[in-house]
Amino acid sequence: MSVPYAELQVTTYFSFLRGASSPIELFEQAKALGIEALGICDRNSLAGMVQAHVAAKETGIRLVVGCRLDLVDFAPVLVYPMDRAAYGRVCRLLTIGKARAGKGKCHLLWEDLVAWGEGLIAIMIPDTADDACALHLRKLKDAFADRAYMALTLLRRPNDQMRLYELANLAHQARVPAVVTNDVLFHTHDRRILQDVVTCIRNHTTIDEAGFARERHADRYLKPPAEMARLFSRYPEAVARTTEIVERCRFSLDDLAYQYPDEVSVPGQTPQQALEVLTWEGAAAAYPEGIPPEVRKTLSHELALIGRLDYAPYFLTVHSIVRHARSQGILCQGRGSAANSAVCYVLGVTAIDPARTSLLFERFVSEERREPPDIDVDFEHARREQVIQWIYGHYGRNHAALTAVVTRYRAKGALRDVGKVMGLPEDLTRTLSGQIWGWGRKLDDDALNETGIDLSDRRIRLTLDLARCLIGVPRHLSQHPGGFVLTRDRLDELVPIEPAAMNDRQIIEWDKDDIDVLKFMKVDVLALGMLTCMKKGLDLLAAHKGQPYTLQTIPAEDPRTYAMIRKADTIGVFQIESRAQMSMLPRLRPRVFYDLVIEVAIVRPGPIQGDMVHPYLRRRAGQEKEVYPTPELEKVLKKTLGIPLFQEQVMQVAMVCAGFSASEADQLRRAMATFKNTGTVSRFRTRLIEGMTARGYPETFAERIFQQLEGFGSYGFPESHAASFAILAYSSSWMKCTHPDVFLAALLNSQPMGFYAPAQLVRDAREHGVEIRPVCINASRWDSTLEGPERDDGLFAVRLGMNLVKGLANEDAARIVAARGNRPFASVDDLWRRAGVKGAALTHLAEADAFRPGLGLARREALWAIKALRDEPLPLFAAAAVVREAEEPDVLLQPMRDGAEVARDYNRTGLTLRDHPLAFLRADLIERGMVTCRQAFGARDRSSLSVAGLVLVRQRPGSAEGVVFMTLEDETAALNVIIWPDMFERFRRVVLSGQMLGVVGRLQKEGEVVHLVAREIVDLSRLLADVGNRSLQIFPDHDHGRLRENIVVKARNFH
């Protein structure tokens, strides 16, 4: 006979670094064991509750929403809300505790629990049956009456049964019923070792030194009800009370009713009426010559659907945020599926004109799907914080917070942390983790074997096995880049709110997937570096050249701009600057804006995996004929030459050719997005193929269409999203083409952003004829600035800013600029006295060679002068001090070698305006048979050659199935290297760690696209260490000393 039993004290791995199992693992095990319900009680947190809610629905096992409160002045207490109001009080209570304690902590007192305890069942977790326990039980009974319980749990200590007996007696005396729990930390016993590991990580100790910090966890896994009844056979009523409590707790997360904040400014107007007024006003402004009939029809359709779904407040909120940003001069632009909305366009949220682009609103909002819309708006990354703080102020901190991101272990971090726990030497762990790609999610024994470390060693083997178990386990909560949840009622009664790591920000405990499950709406207030760059560039253009452009008024379809794009001359340009994009540009050869839309979308895993790229290029080049079995299909696919490249086309093909409704087509798109995980796409296959054949399409054609769509999967771009990005790609290309001086200054002042570091941006600008002037204490400001113009072509010189000087604080630079005014500094001493900055700031400037342009002082001379500075003397001795300094004899300092100057430039500013480091090593490289990158460009296709260069970029896109793209730079040019997966595995360590590499390979040329396909790779980084001891000029014979400073060149890694 089965015993009714519910496990009421279950810790998931959302009690970060405490639990060792996921909610779904726990619920599936509970189902297998016949447990009726699980009470999820993570520590001071509800972070895992939505995943537990989903797991409960999937398994049919009842979820009891709960939380373990670790109180400062009382025994730990498990609390379970009995209804919706009580749940809101739990959220408020946790929010209070987290606000007091700060990020990742919670500080709660007994009096807080009493104040917010109405409607809560409270189960006290005792340790021993002592006087303190008796006092706590009496207080619990007084505060919670018939909602008070005490937990009976086996701790596997000596005299455990006596301890239970004494606790049961104390509970009886206090008239507090006892209830059995197993204090579960993992779903099956084989997770015990992993639980030890996370405990050691949390306590910053090794497994050998953990001692009593380790949990007593031999039995803390889910057990069958019969086993629990046997273990607690003396307390059958305490076992029975587990299901009694379950019946008393009727609250479910389904009871949460989310409501969006009201945004109506005119009394008596409904949100829908307000939205309609704004929409038609915006449409009239967008189309001053009259709203096109098709646009009017689209707007009416969208407004009707928005009204039926009651989404008007959401659109009003986004409009309100965008309107505020624009009122402050902050550049912003909506993107993603929201760009499919004509309403968003006329409200000024997005930039995709429905009169010029075919939109599919159901890609954004679906009546059948009934999921909240999700509008992404990009803001200048330098000023987005102003928008975020306005949102907090406008809606109130009780009604607004960012969503969380669950930071989970990847392979490299898991290996490092487990290595520490297992007591492995740090250099050994570093060597092993160095074999893992930065974002890797697996540990490959073949790659690790290349280190020469004996992986069969028992401790190393166990370390690797445990690290694999840790991959994917949550480590902590961090903040979403900008996803805001806004509510009409108090947000902290829906979910706990906690302070974020950044000042003046707060986050909820749930991530974007959690709020999608509960159908909460969010607004994505995102940061985009290129918007900052374009805003700064447009401001510079107006201030220095008198050309007041906006993003909307930049000349469209400029032939010179497209000619530059076709040559893949796009370093620094938005979205089309990656090596993959640059290799596509000369093949696709964009000539009009829609070509750029396709360019943005085509270099994506979807079109590549769906085998769409090469057929499209062949058709574009006239090498393959376009085939359209019906006019309906031609209408959908004609603009992409018969190849479906966009998500909207997937949906339109299903609707036009197979008879799908708009909602069914969106379900198809979503199924394809997750088919690798869920397999749900198969049920649409028959529906699509039968629908197409019934409408006269050949079955083979229908099969081919489905295969393309299936390969498209989750990676395809919405056309509207690609068009939004293409606007910025074109705008930034235009600025680079027509105003390279302005573009460079704006790029440097917007760092960090993009693929390339300032050194490559500066080099590229110089190749475009822009004069670059070094950091100067008498000319530089914090940001890079324009000087001139002093040339016939009207180009300004770019003066590098002091923000490039490593270690220099903005405040010190501001003091220097303010003290300088219109009177340049005459000496180091003059700067020091007028600006009042400390010697350390001056040293940073001297090491960056900032005294040479304005004062003619070389690095060593400036540093010597700084050492001679004295503290400010008393007035009585001021004259004497000046005299003594003036009388100090000059010291003849040996000049630095050219190479030493270059090494110091790189290490103090990240770039040099002198010779490239490889120029000093060219003789060595010639001896090795290595040619320059420029010579490689001139070599024949398929020729074998060797090149060497600094590693600028490593990219391993998910679409490339393990292929690594790497960019090498020497003194002549930059060359793209392709490393096939087998080569990467062979040379993994060198590829991941080398700063300067030599590559032997075969040249691959296709038009103007040149790649070197690697066959051998060698690490030449040690040669960089000698650059400082070399010179391109002939020096006298005196000894300059050996420079021990290595050049540090950090590549940018992408995935």
Protein Blocks (a to p, Z undefined) as FASTA:
>chain_A
ZZddddfbdcdfklghkbfcdfklmmmmmmmnopabdcdddehiaklmmmmmmmmmmnop
acddddddddfkbccdddddfbfklmmmmmmmmmmmmmmnoghiacddfklmmmmmgoia
cddddfbdcfklmmmmmmmmmmnmmmbccddddehighklmmmmmmmmmmmmnopacddd
ehiabfbfklmmmmmmmmmmmnopafklnmmmpccfklmcccdfklmmmmmmmlmmlmmm
mmmmmmmmmccfklpccddddfbfbghiafklmmmmmmmmmmmmmmmnopafklmmmmmm
mmmmmmmnopmmmmmmmmmmmmmmmmnopacddehjllmpmklmmnomamcdfklpccdf
klmpcfklopacdddddddfklmmmmmmmmmmmnopklgccddddddddfklmmmmmmmm
nopafklmmmmmmmpcfkbcbdcfklmmmnopafkbmklmmmmmmmmmmgopafbdcddf
kiccddfbdfklmbccdddfbehiacdfbdfklmmmnopacddddddfklmmmmmmmmmm
mmmnopacdfklgcghifklmmmmmnopaghiahilcfklmmmmmmnopabfklmmmmmm
mmcfklmmnopmmmmmmmmnopaccddfbfklmmmmmmnnopafbfklmmmmmmmmnopa
fklmmmmmmmmmmmmmnopmmmmmmmmmmmmmmnopafklmmmmmmmmmmnmmmbccfkl
mmmmmmmmmmmmmmmmmmmmlmmmmmmmmccedjbdfklmmmmmmmnopacddddfklpc
fbdcdedjfbfnlpacddddfklpghiafklmmmmmmmnmmaccfbfklmmmmnopafkl
mmmmmmnopmmmmnopafklmmmmmmmpccdddfklmmmmmmmmmmpccdddddddfklm
mmmmmmmnopafbdcfklmmmmmmmmnopacfklmmmpcehiacddddddfbdcddfkln
opacdddddfkbccdddddfklmmmmmmmmmmpmbdcdddddddehjaccdddfbdcdfk
lmmmmmmmgcfbdcdfbdebjafbdcdddddddZZ
